[in-house]
Amino acid sequence: MIRALVVDDLRTAQRAIQEALEVDPEFRVVGFAVRGEEAVAEVMKLRPDVVLMDIRLPGGMDGFEAARRVLQEHSVPIVMVTASYDDEEMLLKRSLEAGALDVLPKPPLLLSRRHPEAALCFARQVKVLCRVRPTPRRRRVKPPRRSPASGSPIVAVASSTGGPSALSYILSELPPDFPAGVVVVQHMAKGFIEGLAASIDERCPLEVRVGEEGDEVAPGVVLFAPDGVHMAVDGRARVRLRDGPPLRAFRPSADILLSSVAEARGPRAVGVILTGMLDDGARGIKAIRDRGGRTIAQEASTCVVASMPQAAIALDAVDEVIPLERIAEELVRTVREVSDVSEDQAGPER
């Protein structure tokens, strides 16, 4: 049972959020709060598994400050929920800075009785976020960066809708000595990637940041593709950023990144395709499998939108289809296995 606390000053919104969550029988709303100060007190009293926090609250404490205060006292996943969704970039940035895991729009919830699919999607998103273990708002002491060994494995990840929370969960579960570099294309609106990388970096034992031209893809480092350019990896495990038109409407393109990792590392490449809309990454992950690498897709029931992994499965490009909560464990096992591939089987050094 996932025990939820709903913080909102409107009773209609409280009911809508409760109804949307409880379409999933694993959720139970155990309490409500109207003000930020009340939210902090209710968290300490009820010890919920997740907090749904409105941004605009009456009194002197808004939802962002209430989230900060809660996390000073108790480690609990917080999801911001708001009807004011015009400036998505600023809302997400401020939510991540406050320690929340994501911000979700409220308007579809108010229509959930007429559109039950909106409620199901909302509950699924919150359930994924509940799996992310929040950490105190301080930077962890991370291990020193390791230079890539010749032909060391590279994990290439593609994600879109629902990806931020899935990535936060998976990357925070990897061990500090994870023996592969990680590169990621996450489809987001312009301006989100820097804040997302910084937020995950605070929860992850690895170094997480946005990639730059010439960066080494080294064990212990996670590099996100920056806004508005394609990212690739060359045979020397270095990032190459490319201008150029979008590939099938995507820039950065997951297909370009994953295909480059297939060429660079061959059987020492690992491809992962997560929750998302449309089919970017399906051809790239097939390239990894065709070159002898290993491939993983997120199981549909744990996706917010399953189109991307399903497209990869339809191309016969996936070795393992597994739920979100098992992907980190599977990556550790798989990377250790592909690390044993002989030097002459690995990708070219150029």
ZIMO-V617988 format. One record per run of one state. SS is the DSSP state (H for helix, E for strand, - for the rest). FROM is the first residue (numbers start at 1). TO is the last residue. If there is no record, write none. Layout:
BEGIN
ss:SS from:FROM to:TO
ss:SS from:FROM to:TO
END
This chain:
BEGIN
ss:- from:1 to:1
ss:E from:2 to:7
ss:- from:8 to:10
ss:H from:11 to:21
ss:- from:22 to:26
ss:E from:27 to:33
ss:- from:34 to:35
ss:H from:36 to:46
ss:- from:47 to:49
ss:E from:50 to:54
ss:- from:55 to:62
ss:H from:63 to:73
ss:- from:74 to:76
ss:E from:77 to:82
ss:- from:83 to:87
ss:H from:88 to:98
ss:- from:99 to:101
ss:E from:102 to:105
ss:- from:106 to:106
ss:H from:107 to:111
ss:- from:112 to:115
ss:H from:116 to:130
ss:- from:131 to:153
ss:E from:154 to:159
ss:- from:160 to:162
ss:H from:163 to:173
ss:- from:174 to:180
ss:E from:181 to:186
ss:- from:187 to:192
ss:H from:193 to:203
ss:- from:204 to:206
ss:E from:207 to:210
ss:- from:211 to:215
ss:E from:216 to:216
ss:- from:217 to:220
ss:E from:221 to:224
ss:- from:225 to:229
ss:E from:230 to:233
ss:- from:234 to:237
ss:E from:238 to:242
ss:- from:243 to:246
ss:E from:247 to:247
ss:- from:248 to:249
ss:E from:250 to:250
ss:- from:251 to:253
ss:H from:254 to:265
ss:E from:266 to:266
ss:- from:267 to:268
ss:E from:269 to:273
ss:- from:274 to:281
ss:H from:282 to:290
ss:- from:291 to:293
ss:E from:294 to:298
ss:- from:299 to:299
ss:H from:300 to:302
ss:- from:303 to:306
ss:H from:307 to:314
ss:- from:315 to:319
ss:E from:320 to:322
ss:- from:323 to:323
ss:H from:324 to:338
ss:- from:339 to:342
ss:H from:343 to:345
ss:E from:346 to:346
ss:- from:347 to:350
END
